[in-house]
Amino acid sequence: MGPVAYVIAILGCADGSATCQPVATIPTQYENKAACSAATGATLAANSDFDFPTLVAECRTTRARPAAEGKEPRPSANVMTLEG
């Protein structure tokens, strides 16, 4: 299976956060969920220039795997939201 790392995905949401779509994935990798979660607030504040009423930052797992698999990382339960 390989080692697990975490990255922060920024999602842009409309319609009261019912419809969200990925707008960026931050390339920084974190060794554990706690470190990733601790960085979501600052990362979201630094990446808030997308044209959506609500932005969400969430930690997602990533594993080293063959590109042919093409599976999306699964989102974790830790989510940071910025509304404006």
mmCIF file of the N, C-alpha and C atoms, coordinates in Angstrom:
data_MODEL
# 
_entry.id   MODEL 
# 
loop_
_atom_site.group_PDB 
_atom_site.id 
_atom_site.type_symbol 
_atom_site.label_atom_id 
_atom_site.label_alt_id 
_atom_site.label_comp_id 
_atom_site.label_asym_id 
_atom_site.label_entity_id 
_atom_site.label_seq_id 
_atom_site.pdbx_PDB_ins_code 
_atom_site.Cartn_x 
_atom_site.Cartn_y 
_atom_site.Cartn_z 
_atom_site.occupancy 
_atom_site.B_iso_or_equiv 
_atom_site.pdbx_formal_charge 
_atom_site.auth_seq_id 
_atom_site.auth_comp_id 
_atom_site.auth_asym_id 
_atom_site.auth_atom_id 
_atom_site.pdbx_PDB_model_num 
ATOM 1   N N  . MET A 1 1  ? 0.801   -1.192 0.000   1.00 0.00 ? 1  MET A N  1 
ATOM 2   C CA . MET A 1 1  ? 0.000   0.000  0.000   1.00 0.00 ? 1  MET A CA 1 
ATOM 3   C C  . MET A 1 1  ? 0.846   1.260  0.000   1.00 0.00 ? 1  MET A C  1 
ATOM 4   N N  . GLY A 1 2  ? 1.956   1.285  0.694   1.00 0.00 ? 2  GLY A N  1 
ATOM 5   C CA . GLY A 1 2  ? 2.830   2.429  0.694   1.00 0.00 ? 2  GLY A CA 1 
ATOM 6   C C  . GLY A 1 2  ? 2.515   3.409  1.803   1.00 0.00 ? 2  GLY A C  1 
ATOM 7   N N  . PRO A 1 3  ? 3.407   4.365  2.012   1.00 0.00 ? 3  PRO A N  1 
ATOM 8   C CA . PRO A 1 3  ? 3.212   5.337  3.077   1.00 0.00 ? 3  PRO A CA 1 
ATOM 9   C C  . PRO A 1 3  ? 2.066   6.298  2.774   1.00 0.00 ? 3  PRO A C  1 
ATOM 10  N N  . VAL A 1 4  ? 1.455   6.796  3.833   1.00 0.00 ? 4  VAL A N  1 
ATOM 11  C CA . VAL A 1 4  ? 0.354   7.747  3.698   1.00 0.00 ? 4  VAL A CA 1 
ATOM 12  C C  . VAL A 1 4  ? 0.870   9.140  4.003   1.00 0.00 ? 4  VAL A C  1 
ATOM 13  N N  . ALA A 1 5  ? 0.432   10.109 3.233   1.00 0.00 ? 5  ALA A N  1 
ATOM 14  C CA . ALA A 1 5  ? 0.713   11.517 3.486   1.00 0.00 ? 5  ALA A CA 1 
ATOM 15  C C  . ALA A 1 5  ? -0.612  12.256 3.390   1.00 0.00 ? 5  ALA A C  1 
ATOM 16  N N  . TYR A 1 6  ? -0.635  13.475 3.879   1.00 0.00 ? 6  TYR A N  1 
ATOM 17  C CA . TYR A 1 6  ? -1.842  14.293 3.823   1.00 0.00 ? 6  TYR A CA 1 
ATOM 18  C C  . TYR A 1 6  ? -1.542  15.573 3.065   1.00 0.00 ? 6  TYR A C  1 
ATOM 19  N N  . VAL A 1 7  ? -2.491  16.015 2.255   1.00 0.00 ? 7  VAL A N  1 
ATOM 20  C CA . VAL A 1 7  ? -2.411  17.291 1.557   1.00 0.00 ? 7  VAL A CA 1 
ATOM 21  C C  . VAL A 1 7  ? -3.690  18.064 1.845   1.00 0.00 ? 7  VAL A C  1 
ATOM 22  N N  . ILE A 1 8  ? -3.632  19.370 1.655   1.00 0.00 ? 8  ILE A N  1 
ATOM 23  C CA . ILE A 1 8  ? -4.807  20.209 1.872   1.00 0.00 ? 8  ILE A CA 1 
ATOM 24  C C  . ILE A 1 8  ? -5.456  20.518 0.530   1.00 0.00 ? 8  ILE A C  1 
ATOM 25  N N  . ALA A 1 9  ? -6.733  20.221 0.430   1.00 0.00 ? 9  ALA A N  1 
ATOM 26  C CA . ALA A 1 9  ? -7.519  20.544 -0.761  1.00 0.00 ? 9  ALA A CA 1 
ATOM 27  C C  . ALA A 1 9  ? -8.393  21.746 -0.424  1.00 0.00 ? 9  ALA A C  1 
ATOM 28  N N  . ILE A 1 10 ? -8.450  22.714 -1.337  1.00 0.00 ? 10 ILE A N  1 
ATOM 29  C CA . ILE A 1 10 ? -9.325  23.873 -1.195  1.00 0.00 ? 10 ILE A CA 1 
ATOM 30  C C  . ILE A 1 10 ? -10.526 23.636 -2.102  1.00 0.00 ? 10 ILE A C  1 
ATOM 31  N N  . LEU A 1 11 ? -11.726 23.734 -1.533  1.00 0.00 ? 11 LEU A N  1 
ATOM 32  C CA . LEU A 1 11 ? -12.964 23.548 -2.274  1.00 0.00 ? 11 LEU A CA 1 
ATOM 33  C C  . LEU A 1 11 ? -13.732 24.855 -2.304  1.00 0.00 ? 11 LEU A C  1 
ATOM 34  N N  . GLY A 1 12 ? -14.288 25.190 -3.450  1.00 0.00 ? 12 GLY A N  1 
ATOM 35  C CA . GLY A 1 12 ? -15.153 26.353 -3.581  1.00 0.00 ? 12 GLY A CA 1 
ATOM 36  C C  . GLY A 1 12 ? -16.594 25.885 -3.539  1.00 0.00 ? 12 GLY A C  1 
ATOM 37  N N  . CYS A 1 13 ? -17.391 26.546 -2.689  1.00 0.00 ? 13 CYS A N  1 
ATOM 38  C CA . CYS A 1 13 ? -18.773 26.103 -2.485  1.00 0.00 ? 13 CYS A CA 1 
ATOM 39  C C  . CYS A 1 13 ? -19.760 27.223 -2.809  1.00 0.00 ? 13 CYS A C  1 
ATOM 40  N N  . ALA A 1 14 ? -20.886 26.832 -3.359  1.00 0.00 ? 14 ALA A N  1 
ATOM 41  C CA . ALA A 1 14 ? -22.000 27.736 -3.639  1.00 0.00 ? 14 ALA A CA 1 
ATOM 42  C C  . ALA A 1 14 ? -23.261 27.104 -3.077  1.00 0.00 ? 14 ALA A C  1 
ATOM 43  N N  . ASP A 1 15 ? -24.356 27.788 -3.134  1.00 0.00 ? 15 ASP A N  1 
ATOM 44  C CA . ASP A 1 15 ? -25.647 27.250 -2.697  1.00 0.00 ? 15 ASP A CA 1 
ATOM 45  C C  . ASP A 1 15 ? -25.623 26.767 -1.257  1.00 0.00 ? 15 ASP A C  1 
ATOM 46  N N  . GLY A 1 16 ? -25.097 27.589 -0.355  1.00 0.00 ? 16 GLY A N  1 
ATOM 47  C CA . GLY A 1 16 ? -25.084 27.218 1.053   1.00 0.00 ? 16 GLY A CA 1 
ATOM 48  C C  . GLY A 1 16 ? -24.210 26.020 1.355   1.00 0.00 ? 16 GLY A C  1 
ATOM 49  N N  . SER A 1 17 ? -23.130 25.874 0.643   1.00 0.00 ? 17 SER A N  1 
ATOM 50  C CA . SER A 1 17 ? -22.166 24.776 0.793   1.00 0.00 ? 17 SER A CA 1 
ATOM 51  C C  . SER A 1 17 ? -22.720 23.419 0.369   1.00 0.00 ? 17 SER A C  1 
ATOM 52  N N  . ALA A 1 18 ? -23.842 23.405 -0.338  1.00 0.00 ? 18 ALA A N  1 
ATOM 53  C CA . ALA A 1 18 ? -24.400 22.149 -0.816  1.00 0.00 ? 18 ALA A CA 1 
ATOM 54  C C  . ALA A 1 18 ? -23.634 21.637 -2.030  1.00 0.00 ? 18 ALA A C  1 
ATOM 55  N N  . THR A 1 19 ? -23.077 22.553 -2.816  1.00 0.00 ? 19 THR A N  1 
ATOM 56  C CA . THR A 1 19 ? -22.348 22.190 -4.014  1.00 0.00 ? 19 THR A CA 1 
ATOM 57  C C  . THR A 1 19 ? -20.928 22.711 -3.902  1.00 0.00 ? 19 THR A C  1 
ATOM 58  N N  . CYS A 1 20 ? -19.962 21.816 -3.726  1.00 0.00 ? 20 CYS A N  1 
ATOM 59  C CA . CYS A 1 20 ? -18.556 22.211 -3.625  1.00 0.00 ? 20 CYS A CA 1 
ATOM 60  C C  . CYS A 1 20 ? -17.765 21.532 -4.725  1.00 0.00 ? 20 CYS A C  1 
ATOM 61  N N  . GLN A 1 21 ? -16.763 22.251 -5.211  1.00 0.00 ? 21 GLN A N  1 
ATOM 62  C CA . GLN A 1 21 ? -15.890 21.671 -6.221  1.00 0.00 ? 21 GLN A CA 1 
ATOM 63  C C  . GLN A 1 21 ? -14.446 22.005 -5.879  1.00 0.00 ? 21 GLN A C  1 
ATOM 64  N N  . PRO A 1 22 ? -13.529 21.102 -6.177  1.00 0.00 ? 22 PRO A N  1 
ATOM 65  C CA . PRO A 1 22 ? -12.117 21.369 -5.907  1.00 0.00 ? 22 PRO A CA 1 
ATOM 66  C C  . PRO A 1 22 ? -11.627 22.547 -6.745  1.00 0.00 ? 22 PRO A C  1 
ATOM 67  N N  . VAL A 1 23 ? -10.905 23.470 -6.106  1.00 0.00 ? 23 VAL A N  1 
ATOM 68  C CA . VAL A 1 23 ? -10.322 24.588 -6.844  1.00 0.00 ? 23 VAL A CA 1 
ATOM 69  C C  . VAL A 1 23 ? -8.807  24.596 -6.741  1.00 0.00 ? 23 VAL A C  1 
ATOM 70  N N  . ALA A 1 24 ? -8.249  23.918 -5.745  1.00 0.00 ? 24 ALA A N  1 
ATOM 71  C CA . ALA A 1 24 ? -6.791  23.833 -5.608  1.00 0.00 ? 24 ALA A CA 1 
ATOM 72  C C  . ALA A 1 24 ? -6.426  22.700 -4.665  1.00 0.00 ? 24 ALA A C  1 
ATOM 73  N N  . THR A 1 25 ? -5.274  22.118 -4.915  1.00 0.00 ? 25 THR A N  1 
ATOM 74  C CA . THR A 1 25 ? -4.671  21.180 -3.984  1.00 0.00 ? 25 THR A CA 1 
ATOM 75  C C  . THR A 1 25 ? -3.286  21.722 -3.672  1.00 0.00 ? 25 THR A C  1 
ATOM 76  N N  . ILE A 1 26 ? -3.036  21.965 -2.403  1.00 0.00 ? 26 ILE A N  1 
ATOM 77  C CA . ILE A 1 26 ? -1.767  22.535 -1.985  1.00 0.00 ? 26 ILE A CA 1 
ATOM 78  C C  . ILE A 1 26 ? -0.718  21.423 -2.004  1.00 0.00 ? 26 ILE A C  1 
ATOM 79  N N  . PRO A 1 27 ? 0.428   21.632 -2.658  1.00 0.00 ? 27 PRO A N  1 
ATOM 80  C CA . PRO A 1 27 ? 1.389   20.544 -2.832  1.00 0.00 ? 27 PRO A CA 1 
ATOM 81  C C  . PRO A 1 27 ? 2.139   20.129 -1.560  1.00 0.00 ? 27 PRO A C  1 
ATOM 82  N N  . THR A 1 28 ? 2.088   20.923 -0.518  1.00 0.00 ? 28 THR A N  1 
ATOM 83  C CA . THR A 1 28 ? 2.779   20.558 0.718   1.00 0.00 ? 28 THR A CA 1 
ATOM 84  C C  . THR A 1 28 ? 2.186   19.278 1.287   1.00 0.00 ? 28 THR A C  1 
ATOM 85  N N  . GLN A 1 29 ? 3.037   18.322 1.622   1.00 0.00 ? 29 GLN A N  1 
ATOM 86  C CA . GLN A 1 29 ? 2.573   17.068 2.204   1.00 0.00 ? 29 GLN A CA 1 
ATOM 87  C C  . GLN A 1 29 ? 2.892   17.048 3.694   1.00 0.00 ? 29 GLN A C  1 
ATOM 88  N N  . TYR A 1 30 ? 1.973   16.517 4.468   1.00 0.00 ? 30 TYR A N  1 
ATOM 89  C CA . TYR A 1 30 ? 2.115   16.416 5.918   1.00 0.00 ? 30 TYR A CA 1 
ATOM 90  C C  . TYR A 1 30 ? 2.191   14.950 6.289   1.00 0.00 ? 30 TYR A C  1 
ATOM 91  N N  . GLU A 1 31 ? 2.996   14.642 7.285   1.00 0.00 ? 31 GLU A N  1 
ATOM 92  C CA . GLU A 1 31 ? 3.201   13.252 7.682   1.00 0.00 ? 31 GLU A CA 1 
ATOM 93  C C  . GLU A 1 31 ? 2.044   12.670 8.469   1.00 0.00 ? 31 GLU A C  1 
ATOM 94  N N  . ASN A 1 32 ? 1.236   13.535 9.089   1.00 0.00 ? 32 ASN A N  1 
ATOM 95  C CA . ASN A 1 32 ? 0.113   13.019 9.866   1.00 0.00 ? 32 ASN A CA 1 
ATOM 96  C C  . ASN A 1 32 ? -1.067  13.977 9.792   1.00 0.00 ? 32 ASN A C  1 
ATOM 97  N N  . LYS A 1 33 ? -2.225  13.474 10.178  1.00 0.00 ? 33 LYS A N  1 
ATOM 98  C CA . LYS A 1 33 ? -3.468  14.237 10.089  1.00 0.00 ? 33 LYS A CA 1 
ATOM 99  C C  . LYS A 1 33 ? -3.439  15.467 11.002  1.00 0.00 ? 33 LYS A C  1 
ATOM 100 N N  . ALA A 1 34 ? -2.840  15.335 12.177  1.00 0.00 ? 34 ALA A N  1 
ATOM 101 C CA . ALA A 1 34 ? -2.784  16.458 13.114  1.00 0.00 ? 34 ALA A CA 1 
ATOM 102 C C  . ALA A 1 34 ? -2.010  17.640 12.532  1.00 0.00 ? 34 ALA A C  1 
ATOM 103 N N  . ALA A 1 35 ? -0.882  17.375 11.904  1.00 0.00 ? 35 ALA A N  1 
ATOM 104 C CA . ALA A 1 35 ? -0.092  18.450 11.300  1.00 0.00 ? 35 ALA A CA 1 
ATOM 105 C C  . ALA A 1 35 ? -0.846  19.100 10.146  1.00 0.00 ? 35 ALA A C  1 
ATOM 106 N N  . CYS A 1 36 ? -1.523  18.291 9.352   1.00 0.00 ? 36 CYS A N  1 
ATOM 107 C CA . CYS A 1 36 ? -2.318  18.816 8.245   1.00 0.00 ? 36 CYS A CA 1 
ATOM 108 C C  . CYS A 1 36 ? -3.454  19.688 8.771   1.00 0.00 ? 36 CYS A C  1 
ATOM 109 N N  . SER A 1 37 ? -4.167  19.192 9.750   1.00 0.00 ? 37 SER A N  1 
ATOM 110 C CA . SER A 1 37 ? -5.288  19.931 10.329  1.00 0.00 ? 37 SER A CA 1 
ATOM 111 C C  . SER A 1 37 ? -4.837  21.257 10.922  1.00 0.00 ? 37 SER A C  1 
ATOM 112 N N  . ALA A 1 38 ? -3.679  21.257 11.572  1.00 0.00 ? 38 ALA A N  1 
ATOM 113 C CA . ALA A 1 38 ? -3.158  22.480 12.177  1.00 0.00 ? 38 ALA A CA 1 
ATOM 114 C C  . ALA A 1 38 ? -2.836  23.545 11.124  1.00 0.00 ? 38 ALA A C  1 
ATOM 115 N N  . ALA A 1 39 ? -2.538  23.121 9.908   1.00 0.00 ? 39 ALA A N  1 
ATOM 116 C CA . ALA A 1 39 ? -2.170  24.053 8.842   1.00 0.00 ? 39 ALA A CA 1 
ATOM 117 C C  . ALA A 1 39 ? -3.350  24.537 8.010   1.00 0.00 ? 39 ALA A C  1 
ATOM 118 N N  . THR A 1 40 ? -4.546  23.965 8.183   1.00 0.00 ? 40 THR A N  1 
ATOM 119 C CA . THR A 1 40 ? -5.668  24.320 7.303   1.00 0.00 ? 40 THR A CA 1 
ATOM 120 C C  . THR A 1 40 ? -6.088  25.782 7.419   1.00 0.00 ? 40 THR A C  1 
ATOM 121 N N  . GLY A 1 41 ? -6.125  26.332 8.619   1.00 0.00 ? 41 GLY A N  1 
ATOM 122 C CA . GLY A 1 41 ? -6.558  27.719 8.791   1.00 0.00 ? 41 GLY A CA 1 
ATOM 123 C C  . GLY A 1 41 ? -5.674  28.703 8.057   1.00 0.00 ? 41 GLY A C  1 
ATOM 124 N N  . ALA A 1 42 ? -4.372  28.599 8.258   1.00 0.00 ? 42 ALA A N  1 
ATOM 125 C CA . ALA A 1 42 ? -3.423  29.502 7.596   1.00 0.00 ? 42 ALA A CA 1 
ATOM 126 C C  . ALA A 1 42 ? -3.421  29.283 6.088   1.00 0.00 ? 42 ALA A C  1 
ATOM 127 N N  . THR A 1 43 ? -3.527  28.028 5.675   1.00 0.00 ? 43 THR A N  1 
ATOM 128 C CA . THR A 1 43 ? -3.542  27.718 4.241   1.00 0.00 ? 43 THR A CA 1 
ATOM 129 C C  . THR A 1 43 ? -4.789  28.286 3.580   1.00 0.00 ? 43 THR A C  1 
ATOM 130 N N  . LEU A 1 44 ? -5.925  28.170 4.239   1.00 0.00 ? 44 LEU A N  1 
ATOM 131 C CA . LEU A 1 44 ? -7.164  28.711 3.690   1.00 0.00 ? 44 LEU A CA 1 
ATOM 132 C C  . LEU A 1 44 ? -7.094  30.229 3.599   1.00 0.00 ? 44 LEU A C  1 
ATOM 133 N N  . ALA A 1 45 ? -6.559  30.875 4.621   1.00 0.00 ? 45 ALA A N  1 
ATOM 134 C CA . ALA A 1 45 ? -6.426  32.336 4.606   1.00 0.00 ? 45 ALA A CA 1 
ATOM 135 C C  . ALA A 1 45 ? -5.498  32.800 3.485   1.00 0.00 ? 45 ALA A C  1 
ATOM 136 N N  . ALA A 1 46 ? -4.449  32.030 3.210   1.00 0.00 ? 46 ALA A N  1 
ATOM 137 C CA . ALA A 1 46 ? -3.498  32.387 2.167   1.00 0.00 ? 46 ALA A CA 1 
ATOM 138 C C  . ALA A 1 46 ? -4.005  32.059 0.759   1.00 0.00 ? 46 ALA A C  1 
ATOM 139 N N  . ASN A 1 47 ? -5.051  31.269 0.664   1.00 0.00 ? 47 ASN A N  1 
ATOM 140 C CA . ASN A 1 47 ? -5.594  30.846 -0.632  1.00 0.00 ? 47 ASN A CA 1 
ATOM 141 C C  . ASN A 1 47 ? -7.077  31.166 -0.717  1.00 0.00 ? 47 ASN A C  1 
ATOM 142 N N  . SER A 1 48 ? -7.422  32.404 -0.411  1.00 0.00 ? 48 SER A N  1 
ATOM 143 C CA . SER A 1 48 ? -8.832  32.798 -0.357  1.00 0.00 ? 48 SER A CA 1 
ATOM 144 C C  . SER A 1 48 ? -9.253  33.670 -1.537  1.00 0.00 ? 48 SER A C  1 
ATOM 145 N N  . ASP A 1 49 ? -8.505  33.626 -2.623  1.00 0.00 ? 49 ASP A N  1 
ATOM 146 C CA . ASP A 1 49 ? -8.787  34.498 -3.763  1.00 0.00 ? 49 ASP A CA 1 
ATOM 147 C C  . ASP A 1 49 ? -9.594  33.812 -4.873  1.00 0.00 ? 49 ASP A C  1 
ATOM 148 N N  . PHE A 1 50 ? -10.360 32.809 -4.526  1.00 0.00 ? 50 PHE A N  1 
ATOM 149 C CA . PHE A 1 50 ? -11.220 32.135 -5.501  1.00 0.00 ? 50 PHE A CA 1 
ATOM 150 C C  . PHE A 1 50 ? -12.616 32.744 -5.446  1.00 0.00 ? 50 PHE A C  1 
ATOM 151 N N  . ASP A 1 51 ? -13.304 32.770 -6.567  1.00 0.00 ? 51 ASP A N  1 
ATOM 152 C CA . ASP A 1 51 ? -14.597 33.438 -6.682  1.00 0.00 ? 51 ASP A CA 1 
ATOM 153 C C  . ASP A 1 51 ? -15.751 32.514 -6.276  1.00 0.00 ? 51 ASP A C  1 
ATOM 154 N N  . PHE A 1 52 ? -15.835 32.230 -4.977  1.00 0.00 ? 52 PHE A N  1 
ATOM 155 C CA . PHE A 1 52 ? -16.916 31.428 -4.404  1.00 0.00 ? 52 PHE A CA 1 
ATOM 156 C C  . PHE A 1 52 ? -17.350 32.083 -3.101  1.00 0.00 ? 52 PHE A C  1 
ATOM 157 N N  . PRO A 1 53 ? -18.627 31.995 -2.753  1.00 0.00 ? 53 PRO A N  1 
ATOM 158 C CA . PRO A 1 53 ? -19.079 32.583 -1.490  1.00 0.00 ? 53 PRO A CA 1 
ATOM 159 C C  . PRO A 1 53 ? -18.499 31.876 -0.267  1.00 0.00 ? 53 PRO A C  1 
ATOM 160 N N  . THR A 1 54 ? -18.185 30.605 -0.390  1.00 0.00 ? 54 THR A N  1 
ATOM 161 C CA . THR A 1 54 ? -17.613 29.842 0.719   1.00 0.00 ? 54 THR A CA 1 
ATOM 162 C C  . THR A 1 54 ? -16.451 29.009 0.205   1.00 0.00 ? 54 THR A C  1 
ATOM 163 N N  . LEU A 1 55 ? -15.356 29.041 0.943   1.00 0.00 ? 55 LEU A N  1 
ATOM 164 C CA . LEU A 1 55 ? -14.210 28.184 0.648   1.00 0.00 ? 55 LEU A CA 1 
ATOM 165 C C  . LEU A 1 55 ? -14.015 27.227 1.813   1.00 0.00 ? 55 LEU A C  1 
ATOM 166 N N  . VAL A 1 56 ? -13.639 26.004 1.500   1.00 0.00 ? 56 VAL A N  1 
ATOM 167 C CA . VAL A 1 56 ? -13.426 24.975 2.507   1.00 0.00 ? 56 VAL A CA 1 
ATOM 168 C C  . VAL A 1 56 ? -12.046 24.373 2.282   1.00 0.00 ? 56 VAL A C  1 
ATOM 169 N N  . ALA A 1 57 ? -11.300 24.181 3.367   1.00 0.00 ? 57 ALA A N  1 
ATOM 170 C CA . ALA A 1 57 ? -10.016 23.475 3.296   1.00 0.00 ? 57 ALA A CA 1 
ATOM 171 C C  . ALA A 1 57 ? -10.180 22.159 4.029   1.00 0.00 ? 57 ALA A C  1 
ATOM 172 N N  . GLU A 1 58 ? -9.777  21.073 3.392   1.00 0.00 ? 58 GLU A N  1 
ATOM 173 C CA . GLU A 1 58 ? -9.870  19.778 4.048   1.00 0.00 ? 58 GLU A CA 1 
ATOM 174 C C  . GLU A 1 58 ? -8.607  18.978 3.785   1.00 0.00 ? 58 GLU A C  1 
ATOM 175 N N  . CYS A 1 59 ? -8.254  18.168 4.766   1.00 0.00 ? 59 CYS A N  1 
ATOM 176 C CA . CYS A 1 59 ? -7.101  17.283 4.622   1.00 0.00 ? 59 CYS A CA 1 
ATOM 177 C C  . CYS A 1 59 ? -7.541  16.026 3.893   1.00 0.00 ? 59 CYS A C  1 
ATOM 178 N N  . ARG A 1 60 ? -6.726  15.639 2.930   1.00 0.00 ? 60 ARG A N  1 
ATOM 179 C CA . ARG A 1 60 ? -6.996  14.415 2.182   1.00 0.00 ? 60 ARG A CA 1 
ATOM 180 C C  . ARG A 1 60 ? -5.766  13.536 2.217   1.00 0.00 ? 60 ARG A C  1 
ATOM 181 N N  . THR A 1 61 ? -6.010  12.259 2.276   1.00 0.00 ? 61 THR A N  1 
ATOM 182 C CA . THR A 1 61 ? -4.889  11.330 2.261   1.00 0.00 ? 61 THR A CA 1 
ATOM 183 C C  . THR A 1 61 ? -4.419  11.119 0.834   1.00 0.00 ? 61 THR A C  1 
ATOM 184 N N  . THR A 1 62 ? -3.158  10.827 0.718   1.00 0.00 ? 62 THR A N  1 
ATOM 185 C CA . THR A 1 62 ? -2.582  10.500 -0.572  1.00 0.00 ? 62 THR A CA 1 
ATOM 186 C C  . THR A 1 62 ? -1.583  9.369  -0.351  1.00 0.00 ? 62 THR A C  1 
ATOM 187 N N  . ARG A 1 63 ? -1.497  8.479  -1.287  1.00 0.00 ? 63 ARG A N  1 
ATOM 188 C CA . ARG A 1 63 ? -0.560  7.356  -1.215  1.00 0.00 ? 63 ARG A CA 1 
ATOM 189 C C  . ARG A 1 63 ? 0.206   7.281  -2.528  1.00 0.00 ? 63 ARG A C  1 
ATOM 190 N N  . ALA A 1 64 ? 1.412   6.798  -2.437  1.00 0.00 ? 64 ALA A N  1 
ATOM 191 C CA . ALA A 1 64 ? 2.176   6.540  -3.655  1.00 0.00 ? 64 ALA A CA 1 
ATOM 192 C C  . ALA A 1 64 ? 1.570   5.314  -4.321  1.00 0.00 ? 64 ALA A C  1 
ATOM 193 N N  . ARG A 1 65 ? 1.100   5.477  -5.546  1.00 0.00 ? 65 ARG A N  1 
ATOM 194 C CA . ARG A 1 65 ? 0.517   4.352  -6.278  1.00 0.00 ? 65 ARG A CA 1 
ATOM 195 C C  . ARG A 1 65 ? 0.680   4.586  -7.771  1.00 0.00 ? 65 ARG A C  1 
ATOM 196 N N  . PRO A 1 66 ? 0.549   3.558  -8.550  1.00 0.00 ? 66 PRO A N  1 
ATOM 197 C CA . PRO A 1 66 ? 0.688   3.715  -9.999  1.00 0.00 ? 66 PRO A CA 1 
ATOM 198 C C  . PRO A 1 66 ? -0.334  4.696  -10.555 1.00 0.00 ? 66 PRO A C  1 
ATOM 199 N N  . ALA A 1 67 ? 0.090   5.511  -11.494 1.00 0.00 ? 67 ALA A N  1 
ATOM 200 C CA . ALA A 1 67 ? -0.793  6.515  -12.085 1.00 0.00 ? 67 ALA A CA 1 
ATOM 201 C C  . ALA A 1 67 ? -1.989  5.885  -12.785 1.00 0.00 ? 67 ALA A C  1 
ATOM 202 N N  . ALA A 1 68 ? -1.871  4.668  -13.239 1.00 0.00 ? 68 ALA A N  1 
ATOM 203 C CA . ALA A 1 68 ? -2.955  4.000  -13.960 1.00 0.00 ? 68 ALA A CA 1 
ATOM 204 C C  . ALA A 1 68 ? -4.183  3.769  -13.087 1.00 0.00 ? 68 ALA A C  1 
ATOM 205 N N  . GLU A 1 69 ? -4.004  3.731  -11.760 1.00 0.00 ? 69 GLU A N  1 
ATOM 206 C CA . GLU A 1 69 ? -5.152  3.509  -10.887 1.00 0.00 ? 69 GLU A CA 1 
ATOM 207 C C  . GLU A 1 69 ? -6.113  4.683  -10.930 1.00 0.00 ? 69 GLU A C  1 
ATOM 208 N N  . GLY A 1 70 ? -5.576  5.909  -10.917 1.00 0.00 ? 70 GLY A N  1 
ATOM 209 C CA . GLY A 1 70 ? -6.398  7.103  -11.049 1.00 0.00 ? 70 GLY A CA 1 
ATOM 210 C C  . GLY A 1 70 ? -7.443  7.324  -9.983  1.00 0.00 ? 70 GLY A C  1 
ATOM 211 N N  . LYS A 1 71 ? -7.250  6.829  -8.787  1.00 0.00 ? 71 LYS A N  1 
ATOM 212 C CA . LYS A 1 71 ? -8.238  7.018  -7.738  1.00 0.00 ? 71 LYS A CA 1 
ATOM 213 C C  . LYS A 1 71 ? -8.031  8.345  -7.037  1.00 0.00 ? 71 LYS A C  1 
ATOM 214 N N  . GLU A 1 72 ? -9.124  8.997  -6.684  1.00 0.00 ? 72 GLU A N  1 
ATOM 215 C CA . GLU A 1 72 ? -9.081  10.248 -5.936  1.00 0.00 ? 72 GLU A CA 1 
ATOM 216 C C  . GLU A 1 72 ? -8.786  9.965  -4.477  1.00 0.00 ? 72 GLU A C  1 
ATOM 217 N N  . PRO A 1 73 ? -8.028  10.856 -3.811  1.00 0.00 ? 73 PRO A N  1 
ATOM 218 C CA . PRO A 1 73 ? -7.841  10.688 -2.375  1.00 0.00 ? 73 PRO A CA 1 
ATOM 219 C C  . PRO A 1 73 ? -9.164  10.834 -1.636  1.00 0.00 ? 73 PRO A C  1 
ATOM 220 N N  . ARG A 1 74 ? -9.313  10.101 -0.533  1.00 0.00 ? 74 ARG A N  1 
ATOM 221 C CA . ARG A 1 74 ? -10.534 10.196 0.253   1.00 0.00 ? 74 ARG A CA 1 
ATOM 222 C C  . ARG A 1 74 ? -10.423 11.355 1.233   1.00 0.00 ? 74 ARG A C  1 
ATOM 223 N N  . PRO A 1 75 ? -11.455 12.190 1.347   1.00 0.00 ? 75 PRO A N  1 
ATOM 224 C CA . PRO A 1 75 ? -11.402 13.296 2.299   1.00 0.00 ? 75 PRO A CA 1 
ATOM 225 C C  . PRO A 1 75 ? -11.481 12.794 3.726   1.00 0.00 ? 75 PRO A C  1 
ATOM 226 N N  . SER A 1 76 ? -10.819 13.519 4.608   1.00 0.00 ? 76 SER A N  1 
ATOM 227 C CA . SER A 1 76 ? -10.901 13.184 6.024   1.00 0.00 ? 76 SER A CA 1 
ATOM 228 C C  . SER A 1 76 ? -12.027 13.986 6.650   1.00 0.00 ? 76 SER A C  1 
ATOM 229 N N  . ALA A 1 77 ? -12.244 13.784 7.912   1.00 0.00 ? 77 ALA A N  1 
ATOM 230 C CA . ALA A 1 77 ? -13.316 14.486 8.612   1.00 0.00 ? 77 ALA A CA 1 
ATOM 231 C C  . ALA A 1 77 ? -12.920 15.908 9.010   1.00 0.00 ? 77 ALA A C  1 
ATOM 232 N N  . ASN A 1 78 ? -11.652 16.274 8.920   1.00 0.00 ? 78 ASN A N  1 
ATOM 233 C CA . ASN A 1 78 ? -11.211 17.602 9.345   1.00 0.00 ? 78 ASN A CA 1 
ATOM 234 C C  . ASN A 1 78 ? -11.383 18.599 8.210   1.00 0.00 ? 78 ASN A C  1 
ATOM 235 N N  . VAL A 1 79 ? -12.250 19.567 8.418   1.00 0.00 ? 79 VAL A N  1 
ATOM 236 C CA . VAL A 1 79 ? -12.574 20.550 7.395   1.00 0.00 ? 79 VAL A CA 1 
ATOM 237 C C  . VAL A 1 79 ? -12.550 21.939 8.014   1.00 0.00 ? 79 VAL A C  1 
ATOM 238 N N  . MET A 1 80 ? -11.951 22.911 7.344   1.00 0.00 ? 80 MET A N  1 
ATOM 239 C CA . MET A 1 80 ? -11.933 24.301 7.777   1.00 0.00 ? 80 MET A CA 1 
ATOM 240 C C  . MET A 1 80 ? -12.710 25.100 6.732   1.00 0.00 ? 80 MET A C  1 
ATOM 241 N N  . THR A 1 81 ? -13.612 25.968 7.160   1.00 0.00 ? 81 THR A N  1 
ATOM 242 C CA . THR A 1 81 ? -14.463 26.730 6.257   1.00 0.00 ? 81 THR A CA 1 
ATOM 243 C C  . THR A 1 81 ? -14.201 28.218 6.401   1.00 0.00 ? 81 THR A C  1 
ATOM 244 N N  . LEU A 1 82 ? -14.187 28.935 5.272   1.00 0.00 ? 82 LEU A N  1 
ATOM 245 C CA . LEU A 1 82 ? -14.051 30.377 5.235   1.00 0.00 ? 82 LEU A CA 1 
ATOM 246 C C  . LEU A 1 82 ? -15.202 30.922 4.406   1.00 0.00 ? 82 LEU A C  1 
ATOM 247 N N  . GLU A 1 83 ? -16.034 31.739 5.001   1.00 0.00 ? 83 GLU A N  1 
ATOM 248 C CA . GLU A 1 83 ? -17.156 32.334 4.281   1.00 0.00 ? 83 GLU A CA 1 
ATOM 249 C C  . GLU A 1 83 ? -16.909 33.828 4.144   1.00 0.00 ? 83 GLU A C  1 
ATOM 250 N N  . GLY A 1 84 ? -17.306 34.359 3.006   1.00 0.00 ? 84 GLY A N  1 
ATOM 251 C CA . GLY A 1 84 ? -17.084 35.783 2.833   1.00 0.00 ? 84 GLY A CA 1 
ATOM 252 C C  . GLY A 1 84 ? -17.864 36.290 1.752   1.00 0.00 ? 84 GLY A C  1 
# 
